Structures are given as structure tokens and as C-alpha cells.
């Protein structure tokens, strides 16, 4: 059975543990190694804080054309970039063929 993981700084991700999701609290120094480990394992959906994703852009790109793992960016308690919201917006636009939020920004 496949699993869901959340990776990022502890303060941003600890709440996900109450949902039964495996959490991986990392720093910028050990984030790459931990991400590589979970991306190659049984985790098919990986939620990652935007701040960590900024540090791991090259690693994330390796999975851009793969079906799994699905890497979904989430805001953290600090250093948010808006990349998570933009990625969801881009995916919806690609799926439906237009920007559904046009004019609402």
C-alpha cells in the first residue's frame, strides 16, 4: 500500500501527523537526502513546504514528468513564496483549458 508524506520544517508540518500522514521534519542541510529517500520509497504523494521546495528545485525537477510521486507544495509558517497556489492554478488551467480565476486577483 502506498503512503502520503509531508516534508518540511517541524513547525509547518507537525499537524499532519494527527491525520495519520507520515511527517519528515528536515532542515535545509538534510532535506535533499530525506526527499530522495522518500521519493524512491512507498510514498506516492509528497506534500512539501514552499521554503524547502525552493531549496530543492533541481531534485523536484527530476520528478516533473513522472506520474509518482506527486509533489504538492504547501505554505509553511514562514518564507512562503506563493509557488504552491500558482502550481495548483497552473494545473487547473491545464486541465480545463482556461484560467478560472481570471480577473479575481
C-alpha distances in whole Angstrom, upper triangle without the diagonal:
4,7,10,13,17,20,23,26,26,28,26,22,23,23,19,18,20,17,14,13,14,17,19,23,25,28,29,30,26,24,24,23,20,19,19,17,14,15,14,11,7,9,10,12,15,18,21,24,27,29,27,26,30,30,27,28,28,25,23,25,24,20,23,23,19,16,14,14,16,18,20,23,24,27,28,31,33,34,32,33,32,30,27,29,30,27,26,29,29,26,28,31,29,28,31,33,35,35,35,36,39,42,40,40
4,7,10,14,16,20,23,23,25,23,20,21,21,17,16,18,16,13,11,12,15,16,20,22,25,26,27,24,21,21,20,17,16,16,15,11,12,12,9,5,6,6,9,11,14,17,21,23,26,23,22,26,26,23,24,25,21,19,22,20,17,19,19,16,14,11,10,12,14,16,19,20,24,25,28,30,30,29,29,28,26,23,25,27,23,23,26,26,23,25,28,27,25,28,31,32,32,32,33,36,39,37,37
4,7,10,13,17,20,19,22,19,16,17,17,13,13,15,12,10,8,8,11,13,17,19,22,23,24,21,19,19,19,15,14,15,13,10,11,12,9,6,5,6,7,9,11,14,18,21,23,20,20,24,24,21,23,23,20,18,21,20,17,19,20,17,15,11,10,11,13,14,17,18,21,21,24,26,27,26,27,26,24,21,23,25,22,21,25,25,22,24,27,26,25,28,31,32,31,31,32,35,38,35,35
4,7,10,14,17,17,18,16,13,14,14,10,11,13,10,9,6,7,9,11,14,16,20,21,23,20,17,18,18,14,13,15,14,10,10,13,11,8,5,6,5,6,8,11,14,17,19,17,17,21,21,19,20,22,18,16,19,19,16,18,19,16,14,11,9,10,10,11,13,14,17,18,21,23,23,22,23,22,20,17,20,22,19,18,22,22,20,22,25,24,23,26,29,30,29,28,29,32,34,32,32
4,7,10,13,13,15,13,10,11,12,9,10,13,11,10,6,5,6,7,11,13,16,17,19,16,13,15,15,11,10,12,11,8,9,12,11,10,6,8,6,5,6,8,12,15,16,14,14,18,18,16,18,19,16,15,18,18,16,17,20,17,16,13,10,10,10,10,12,12,15,15,18,20,21,20,21,21,19,16,19,21,18,18,22,23,21,23,26,25,25,28,30,31,29,29,29,32,34,32,31
4,7,10,10,12,10,7,9,10,7,9,12,11,11,7,6,5,6,8,10,13,15,17,15,12,14,14,11,10,13,13,10,11,14,14,13,10,11,9,6,5,6,8,12,13,11,12,15,16,15,17,19,16,14,18,18,16,18,20,19,18,15,12,12,10,9,10,9,12,11,14,16,17,16,18,18,16,14,17,19,17,17,21,22,20,22,25,25,25,28,30,30,28,28,28,31,33,30,29
4,7,8,11,9,7,10,12,10,11,15,14,14,10,9,6,5,6,7,10,11,13,11,8,10,12,8,8,11,11,9,11,14,14,14,11,13,11,7,6,5,7,10,11,8,10,13,12,12,14,16,14,13,16,17,16,17,20,19,19,16,13,13,10,10,10,10,12,10,13,15,15,15,16,17,16,14,17,19,17,18,22,22,21,24,26,26,27,29,31,31,29,29,29,31,33,31,29
4,6,8,7,6,9,12,11,13,16,16,16,13,12,8,7,5,6,7,9,12,10,8,11,13,10,10,13,14,13,14,17,17,18,15,17,14,10,9,6,5,8,8,6,9,11,11,11,14,16,15,14,18,19,18,19,23,22,22,19,16,16,13,12,10,9,10,8,10,11,12,12,14,16,15,14,17,19,18,19,22,23,22,25,27,27,28,31,32,32,30,30,29,31,33,30,28
4,6,6,7,9,12,12,13,16,17,18,15,14,10,8,5,5,6,9,11,11,9,13,14,12,13,16,17,16,17,21,21,21,18,20,18,14,12,9,8,10,9,8,11,13,12,14,17,19,18,17,21,22,21,23,26,25,26,23,20,19,16,15,13,12,11,8,9,10,11,12,15,17,17,16,19,21,20,22,24,26,26,28,30,30,31,34,35,34,32,32,30,33,34,32,29
4,5,5,6,9,10,11,14,15,16,14,12,9,8,5,7,9,12,14,13,12,16,16,14,15,18,18,17,19,22,21,22,19,21,19,15,13,12,10,13,12,12,15,17,16,17,20,23,21,20,24,25,24,25,29,27,27,24,21,21,18,17,15,13,13,10,10,12,14,15,18,20,20,18,21,24,23,24,27,28,28,29,32,33,33,35,37,36,34,34,32,35,36,33,31
4,6,6,8,11,12,14,16,17,15,15,11,11,8,10,11,14,17,16,15,19,20,17,18,21,21,20,22,25,24,24,21,23,20,17,14,13,11,13,12,13,16,17,18,19,22,24,23,22,26,27,26,27,30,29,29,26,24,23,20,18,16,13,11,8,7,9,12,14,17,18,19,18,20,23,23,23,26,28,28,29,32,33,33,35,37,36,33,32,31,34,34,31,29
4,6,8,9,11,13,14,16,14,13,10,11,9,11,12,14,17,16,14,17,19,16,16,20,20,18,20,23,23,23,19,20,17,14,11,10,8,10,10,11,13,15,16,17,19,22,21,19,23,25,23,24,27,26,26,23,21,19,16,14,12,9,8,5,5,8,11,11,14,15,16,14,16,19,19,19,22,24,24,25,28,29,29,31,33,32,29,29,27,30,31,28,26
4,6,6,8,10,11,12,10,10,7,8,7,10,12,15,17,16,14,17,18,15,15,18,18,16,17,21,20,19,16,18,15,12,9,9,8,12,12,12,14,16,17,17,19,22,20,19,22,24,22,23,26,25,24,21,18,17,15,13,12,10,10,8,9,12,14,14,17,17,17,15,17,20,19,19,23,24,24,25,28,29,29,31,33,32,30,29,28,31,32,30,28
4,5,6,8,10,11,10,10,7,9,8,11,14,17,19,17,16,19,20,16,17,20,19,17,20,22,21,20,18,20,17,15,12,12,12,15,16,15,17,20,20,20,23,26,23,22,26,27,25,26,29,28,27,24,21,20,18,17,16,13,13,11,11,14,17,17,20,21,21,19,21,24,23,23,26,28,27,28,31,32,32,34,36,36,33,32,31,34,35,32,31
4,5,6,8,10,9,11,9,12,12,15,17,20,22,21,19,22,23,19,19,23,22,19,21,24,22,21,18,20,17,15,13,14,13,16,17,17,19,22,22,23,25,27,25,24,27,28,26,27,30,28,27,24,22,20,19,17,16,13,13,11,12,15,18,18,21,21,21,18,20,23,23,22,25,27,26,27,30,31,30,32,35,34,32,30,29,33,34,31,29
4,5,5,7,6,8,7,10,11,15,18,20,22,20,18,20,21,17,17,20,19,16,18,21,19,18,15,16,13,12,10,12,12,16,17,17,18,21,22,21,23,26,23,21,25,26,23,24,27,25,23,20,18,17,16,14,14,12,13,12,14,17,19,18,21,20,20,17,19,22,21,20,23,25,24,25,28,29,28,30,32,32,30,29,28,32,33,30,29
4,5,5,5,6,6,10,11,15,18,21,23,20,18,21,21,17,18,21,19,16,19,21,19,17,15,17,15,14,12,14,15,19,20,18,20,23,23,23,25,27,25,23,27,27,25,26,29,26,25,22,19,19,18,17,17,15,16,15,16,19,22,21,24,24,23,20,23,26,24,23,27,28,27,28,31,32,31,33,36,36,34,33,32,36,37,34,33
4,5,7,9,10,14,15,18,21,24,26,24,22,25,25,21,21,24,23,20,22,24,22,20,18,19,17,16,15,17,18,21,22,22,23,26,27,26,28,31,28,26,30,30,28,29,31,29,27,24,22,21,20,19,19,17,18,17,18,21,24,23,26,25,25,22,24,27,26,24,28,30,28,29,32,33,32,34,36,36,34,33,32,36,37,34,33
4,6,9,10,14,16,19,22,25,27,24,22,24,25,21,20,23,22,18,20,23,20,18,16,17,14,14,13,16,17,20,22,21,22,26,26,26,27,29,27,25,28,28,26,27,29,26,24,21,19,19,18,17,18,16,18,17,19,22,24,23,25,24,24,21,22,25,24,22,25,27,25,26,29,30,29,31,33,34,32,30,30,34,35,32,32
4,6,9,13,15,18,22,25,26,23,21,23,23,19,19,21,20,16,18,20,17,15,13,15,14,14,14,16,18,22,23,22,23,26,26,25,27,29,26,24,28,27,25,26,28,25,23,20,18,18,18,17,19,17,19,19,21,24,26,25,27,26,26,22,24,27,25,24,27,29,27,27,31,31,30,32,35,35,34,33,33,36,38,35,35
4,6,10,12,16,19,21,23,20,18,20,20,16,15,18,16,13,15,17,15,13,10,12,10,10,10,13,15,18,20,18,19,22,23,21,23,25,22,20,24,24,21,23,25,22,20,17,15,15,15,14,15,14,17,16,19,21,23,22,24,23,22,19,21,24,22,21,25,26,24,25,28,28,27,30,33,33,32,31,31,34,36,33,33
4,7,10,13,17,19,20,17,15,17,16,13,13,15,13,10,13,15,13,11,9,12,11,10,10,12,14,18,19,17,18,21,21,20,22,24,20,19,23,22,20,22,24,22,20,17,15,15,15,15,16,15,18,17,19,21,23,22,24,24,23,20,23,25,23,22,26,27,25,27,30,30,29,32,34,35,33,33,33,36,38,35,34
4,6,9,13,16,17,14,12,15,15,11,11,15,13,11,13,16,14,14,11,14,12,10,9,10,12,15,16,14,15,19,18,17,20,22,19,18,22,22,20,22,24,22,22,18,15,16,14,14,14,13,15,14,16,18,19,19,21,22,21,18,21,24,22,22,25,26,25,27,30,30,30,32,34,35,33,32,32,35,37,34,33
4,6,10,12,13,11,9,12,11,8,9,12,11,9,12,15,13,14,12,15,13,10,10,10,11,15,14,12,14,17,16,15,18,19,17,16,20,20,19,21,24,22,22,18,16,16,14,15,14,14,15,14,16,17,18,19,21,22,20,19,22,24,22,23,26,27,26,28,31,31,31,34,35,36,34,34,33,36,38,35,34
4,7,10,12,9,8,12,12,9,11,14,13,12,15,18,17,18,15,18,16,13,12,10,10,14,13,11,14,16,15,15,18,20,18,18,21,22,21,23,26,24,25,21,18,19,16,16,15,14,15,12,13,15,16,17,19,21,20,19,22,24,23,24,27,28,27,29,32,32,32,35,37,37,35,34,33,36,38,35,33
4,7,8,6,5,9,10,8,9,12,13,12,15,17,17,19,17,19,17,14,13,11,10,13,11,9,12,14,12,12,16,17,15,16,19,20,20,22,25,24,25,21,19,19,16,17,15,15,15,13,14,15,15,16,18,20,19,19,22,24,23,24,27,28,27,30,32,32,33,36,37,37,35,35,34,36,38,36,33
4,5,6,6,9,10,10,11,14,15,15,17,20,20,22,20,22,20,16,15,12,11,13,10,8,12,12,10,11,15,17,15,16,20,21,21,23,26,25,27,24,21,21,18,18,16,16,16,13,14,14,13,16,17,20,19,19,23,24,23,25,28,28,28,31,33,33,34,37,38,37,35,36,34,37,38,36,33
4,6,5,8,10,10,11,13,15,16,17,19,21,23,21,22,21,17,16,13,12,12,9,7,10,10,7,9,12,14,13,14,17,18,19,21,24,24,26,23,21,21,18,18,16,16,16,14,15,14,13,15,16,19,18,18,22,23,22,24,27,27,27,30,32,32,33,36,36,36,34,35,33,35,37,35,32
4,6,7,9,10,11,13,14,16,17,19,21,23,21,23,22,19,18,15,15,16,13,10,13,13,10,11,14,15,14,16,19,19,21,23,26,25,27,25,22,23,20,21,19,20,20,17,19,18,16,19,20,23,21,22,26,26,25,27,30,30,30,33,35,34,36,39,39,39,37,38,37,39,40,39,36
4,6,6,6,9,10,11,13,14,16,17,20,18,21,20,16,17,14,14,16,14,11,13,14,11,11,15,15,13,15,18,18,19,21,25,24,25,22,19,21,18,19,18,19,20,18,19,19,18,20,21,23,22,22,25,26,25,27,30,29,29,32,34,34,35,38,39,39,37,38,37,39,41,39,36
4,6,5,6,9,10,11,12,14,16,18,16,18,17,13,13,10,11,13,11,7,9,11,8,8,12,13,11,12,15,15,16,18,21,20,22,19,16,17,14,16,14,15,16,15,17,17,16,17,18,20,18,18,22,23,21,23,26,26,25,29,30,30,31,34,35,35,33,34,33,36,37,35,33
4,6,5,6,9,10,10,12,14,17,16,17,17,13,14,12,13,14,13,9,10,11,8,6,10,10,8,10,13,12,14,16,19,18,20,18,15,17,14,16,15,17,18,17,20,19,18,19,19,21,19,19,23,23,21,23,26,25,25,28,30,29,30,34,34,35,33,34,34,36,38,36,34
4,5,5,6,9,10,11,13,16,15,17,17,14,16,14,16,17,16,12,13,15,12,10,13,13,10,12,15,14,15,18,21,19,21,18,16,18,16,18,18,20,21,20,22,22,21,22,23,24,22,22,26,26,24,26,29,28,28,31,33,31,33,36,37,37,36,37,37,39,41,39,37
4,5,5,6,9,10,11,13,12,15,15,12,13,12,14,16,15,11,13,15,13,11,14,14,11,13,16,15,15,18,21,19,20,17,14,16,14,16,16,17,19,18,20,21,20,21,22,23,21,20,24,25,23,24,28,27,26,29,31,30,31,35,36,36,35,36,35,38,40,38,36
4,5,5,6,9,10,12,10,12,12,9,11,9,12,14,14,10,10,13,11,9,12,12,8,9,12,12,11,14,17,15,17,13,11,13,10,13,13,15,17,17,20,20,19,19,20,21,18,17,21,22,19,21,24,24,23,26,28,27,28,31,32,33,31,32,32,34,37,35,33
4,6,5,6,9,12,11,13,13,11,14,13,15,17,17,13,13,15,13,10,12,12,8,9,12,10,11,14,16,14,16,13,11,13,12,15,16,18,21,20,23,23,22,22,22,24,21,20,24,24,21,23,26,25,24,27,29,28,28,32,33,34,33,34,34,36,39,38,36
4,6,6,6,10,10,12,13,12,14,14,17,19,19,15,15,18,16,13,16,15,12,13,16,14,13,17,19,16,17,14,12,15,14,17,18,20,22,22,24,25,24,24,25,26,23,22,26,26,24,25,28,28,26,29,31,30,30,34,35,36,35,36,36,39,41,40,38
4,5,5,7,6,9,10,8,11,12,15,17,18,15,14,18,17,14,16,16,12,12,15,14,12,16,17,15,15,11,9,12,11,14,15,17,20,20,23,24,23,23,24,24,22,20,23,24,21,22,26,25,24,26,29,28,28,31,33,34,33,33,34,36,39,37,36
4,6,8,6,7,9,8,11,12,15,17,18,15,13,17,16,13,14,14,10,10,12,10,9,12,14,11,12,8,6,9,9,12,14,17,20,20,23,24,23,23,23,23,20,19,22,22,19,20,24,23,21,24,26,25,25,28,30,31,31,31,32,34,37,35,34
4,7,8,9,11,11,15,15,19,21,21,18,17,20,19,15,17,16,12,12,14,12,10,14,15,12,13,9,8,12,13,16,18,21,24,24,27,28,27,26,26,27,24,22,25,26,22,24,27,26,24,27,29,27,27,31,32,34,33,34,35,37,40,39,38
4,6,8,11,11,15,16,19,22,23,19,19,22,21,18,20,19,15,15,18,15,13,17,18,14,14,10,9,13,14,17,19,21,24,24,27,28,28,27,28,28,25,23,26,27,24,24,28,27,25,28,30,28,28,32,33,35,35,35,36,39,41,40,39
4,6,9,10,14,16,20,22,24,21,20,24,23,20,22,21,18,17,19,17,15,18,18,15,14,10,9,12,14,16,19,21,24,24,27,29,29,28,28,28,25,23,26,27,24,24,27,27,24,27,29,28,27,30,32,34,34,34,35,38,41,39,38
4,6,7,10,13,16,19,20,18,17,21,20,17,19,19,16,14,17,16,13,16,17,13,12,8,7,9,10,12,15,17,20,21,24,25,25,24,25,24,22,19,22,23,20,20,24,24,21,23,26,25,24,28,30,31,31,31,31,34,37,35,34
4,7,10,13,16,18,21,18,17,20,21,18,18,19,16,14,16,15,11,13,14,11,9,5,4,6,8,11,14,16,20,21,24,26,26,24,24,23,20,18,20,21,18,18,21,21,18,20,23,22,21,24,26,28,28,28,29,32,34,33,32
4,7,10,13,15,18,16,15,18,19,16,17,18,15,13,15,15,12,13,14,12,10,7,5,5,6,8,11,13,16,18,21,23,22,21,21,20,17,15,17,18,15,15,18,18,16,18,21,20,19,22,25,26,25,25,26,29,31,30,29
4,6,10,12,15,12,11,15,16,13,14,16,13,11,14,14,11,13,15,13,12,9,7,6,5,6,8,10,14,14,18,19,19,18,18,18,15,13,16,17,14,14,18,18,16,19,22,21,21,24,26,27,25,26,26,29,31,29,28
4,7,9,12,11,10,14,15,13,14,17,14,12,15,16,14,14,17,16,15,12,10,8,6,5,6,7,10,11,14,16,16,14,15,15,13,10,13,15,13,13,16,17,16,18,21,21,21,23,25,25,24,24,24,26,29,26,25
4,6,8,7,6,10,11,10,12,14,12,10,14,15,14,14,17,17,17,14,12,10,7,6,5,6,8,9,12,13,13,12,13,13,11,9,13,14,13,14,17,17,17,19,22,22,22,25,26,26,25,25,24,27,29,27,25
4,5,5,6,9,10,11,12,15,14,12,16,18,16,17,20,20,20,18,15,14,10,8,6,5,6,5,9,10,9,8,10,11,10,8,12,14,13,14,17,18,18,20,22,23,24,26,27,27,24,25,23,26,27,25,23
4,5,5,6,9,10,10,14,14,12,14,17,16,16,20,20,20,19,17,15,11,9,6,6,6,7,10,9,8,6,6,8,7,7,10,11,11,13,15,16,17,19,21,21,23,25,26,25,22,23,22,24,25,23,21
4,5,5,7,9,10,14,14,13,16,18,18,18,22,22,23,21,19,18,14,13,9,9,8,7,10,8,6,6,7,10,9,10,13,14,14,17,19,19,20,23,24,25,26,29,29,28,26,26,25,27,28,26,23
4,5,5,6,9,12,11,10,14,16,16,16,20,20,21,19,16,16,12,12,9,10,10,9,12,11,9,10,11,13,11,12,15,16,15,17,20,20,21,23,25,25,27,29,30,29,27,28,27,29,30,28,26
4,5,5,6,9,9,7,10,13,13,13,17,17,18,17,14,13,10,10,7,9,10,11,14,13,11,10,10,11,9,10,13,13,12,15,17,17,17,20,22,22,23,26,27,26,24,26,24,26,28,27,24
4,6,6,9,10,9,11,14,15,15,18,19,21,20,18,17,13,13,10,12,12,12,15,13,10,10,9,11,9,11,14,14,13,16,18,18,19,22,23,23,25,27,27,27,25,26,25,26,28,26,24
4,6,8,9,10,12,14,15,16,20,20,22,20,18,18,14,15,13,14,14,14,16,14,12,12,12,15,13,14,18,17,17,20,22,21,22,25,26,26,28,31,31,30,28,30,29,30,32,30,27
4,6,5,6,9,10,12,13,16,17,19,17,15,15,12,13,12,14,15,15,18,17,14,15,14,16,13,14,18,17,16,19,21,20,20,24,25,24,26,29,29,29,28,29,29,30,32,31,28
4,6,5,6,9,10,10,14,15,18,17,15,15,12,13,12,15,16,17,20,18,15,15,13,15,12,13,16,15,14,17,19,17,18,22,22,21,24,27,26,26,25,27,26,28,30,29,26
4,5,5,7,9,10,13,14,17,17,15,16,13,15,15,18,19,20,23,22,19,19,17,18,15,16,20,18,16,20,22,20,20,24,24,23,25,28,28,28,27,30,29,30,33,32,30
4,5,5,8,9,12,13,15,14,12,13,11,14,14,17,19,19,23,22,19,19,18,19,16,16,20,19,17,19,22,20,20,24,25,23,25,28,28,29,28,30,30,31,34,33,31
4,5,6,7,10,10,13,12,10,10,8,10,11,14,16,18,21,20,18,17,16,17,13,13,17,16,13,16,18,17,16,20,21,20,21,25,25,26,25,26,26,28,31,30,28
4,5,5,8,10,13,13,12,12,10,13,13,17,19,21,24,23,21,19,17,18,14,15,18,16,13,16,18,16,16,20,20,18,20,24,24,24,24,26,26,28,30,30,28
4,6,8,8,12,11,11,12,11,14,15,19,22,23,26,26,23,22,21,21,18,18,21,19,16,19,21,19,18,22,23,20,22,26,26,27,27,29,29,31,34,33,31
4,6,5,8,8,7,8,8,12,14,17,20,22,25,25,23,22,20,20,17,16,19,18,15,17,19,17,16,19,20,18,19,23,23,25,25,27,27,29,32,31,30
4,6,8,9,9,9,9,11,13,17,20,22,25,25,23,21,19,18,15,14,17,15,12,14,16,14,12,16,17,15,16,20,20,21,21,23,24,26,29,28,27
4,7,9,10,10,11,14,16,20,23,25,29,29,27,25,23,22,18,18,20,18,14,16,18,15,13,17,18,15,16,19,20,22,22,24,26,27,30,30,29
4,5,7,8,10,13,16,20,23,25,29,29,27,25,24,23,19,18,21,20,16,17,19,17,15,18,19,17,17,21,22,24,24,26,27,29,32,32,31
4,6,7,10,13,16,19,23,25,29,29,28,26,25,23,20,18,20,19,16,16,19,17,14,17,19,16,15,19,21,23,23,24,26,28,32,31,31
3,5,8,11,15,18,21,23,27,27,26,25,24,23,20,18,20,20,16,17,20,18,16,18,21,18,18,22,23,25,25,26,28,30,33,32,31
4,6,9,13,15,19,20,24,25,24,22,22,21,18,16,19,19,15,16,19,18,16,19,21,19,19,23,24,26,26,26,27,30,33,31,31
4,6,10,13,16,18,22,23,22,20,19,18,15,13,15,16,12,12,16,15,12,15,18,16,16,19,21,22,22,23,23,26,29,28,27
4,7,10,13,15,19,19,18,16,16,15,12,10,13,14,10,11,15,14,12,15,18,17,17,21,22,23,22,22,23,25,28,26,25
4,7,10,13,16,17,16,14,14,12,10,7,10,11,8,8,12,12,11,14,16,16,16,19,21,21,20,20,20,23,25,23,22
4,7,9,13,14,13,10,10,9,7,4,8,10,8,9,12,13,12,15,17,17,18,21,22,22,20,20,19,22,24,22,20
4,6,10,11,11,9,10,9,8,5,8,11,10,10,13,15,15,16,19,20,20,22,24,23,21,20,19,22,24,21,20
4,7,8,8,6,8,8,9,7,9,11,12,12,15,17,17,18,21,22,23,25,26,25,22,21,20,22,23,21,19
4,5,7,6,10,10,12,10,12,15,15,16,18,20,21,22,24,26,26,28,30,28,25,25,23,26,27,24,22
4,7,8,11,13,14,14,15,18,19,19,21,23,24,25,27,29,30,31,33,31,28,27,25,28,28,25,23
4,6,9,11,13,14,15,17,18,20,21,23,24,26,27,29,30,32,33,31,28,28,25,27,28,25,22
4,6,9,11,12,14,15,17,19,20,21,23,25,26,27,29,30,31,29,26,27,24,26,26,24,21
4,6,8,9,10,12,13,15,16,18,19,21,22,24,25,27,27,26,23,23,21,23,23,21,18
4,5,8,9,9,11,13,14,15,17,19,20,21,23,25,25,23,20,21,19,20,21,19,16
4,6,6,6,9,10,11,12,14,16,17,18,20,21,22,20,17,17,15,17,18,16,13
4,6,5,6,9,10,10,12,14,15,16,18,20,20,19,16,17,16,18,19,18,15
4,5,5,6,9,10,11,13,14,15,17,19,20,19,16,17,15,18,20,18,16
4,5,5,6,9,10,11,12,14,15,17,17,16,13,13,12,14,16,14,12
4,5,5,6,9,10,10,12,14,15,16,14,11,13,11,13,15,14,12
4,5,5,6,9,10,10,12,14,15,14,12,14,13,15,18,17,16
4,5,5,6,9,10,11,12,14,13,11,11,11,14,17,16,15
4,5,5,6,9,10,11,11,10,8,8,8,10,13,12,12
4,6,5,6,9,10,10,9,8,10,11,12,15,15,15
4,5,5,6,9,10,10,10,11,12,14,18,17,17
4,5,5,6,8,8,8,8,10,12,16,15,16
4,5,5,5,5,5,7,9,10,14,14,15
4,6,5,7,9,11,13,14,18,18,19
4,6,8,10,11,14,15,19,19,20
4,6,8,8,12,13,17,17,19
4,7,9,12,12,16,17,19
4,6,9,9,12,14,15
4,5,5,9,10,11
4,6,9,9,11
4,6,5,7
4,6,7
4,6
4
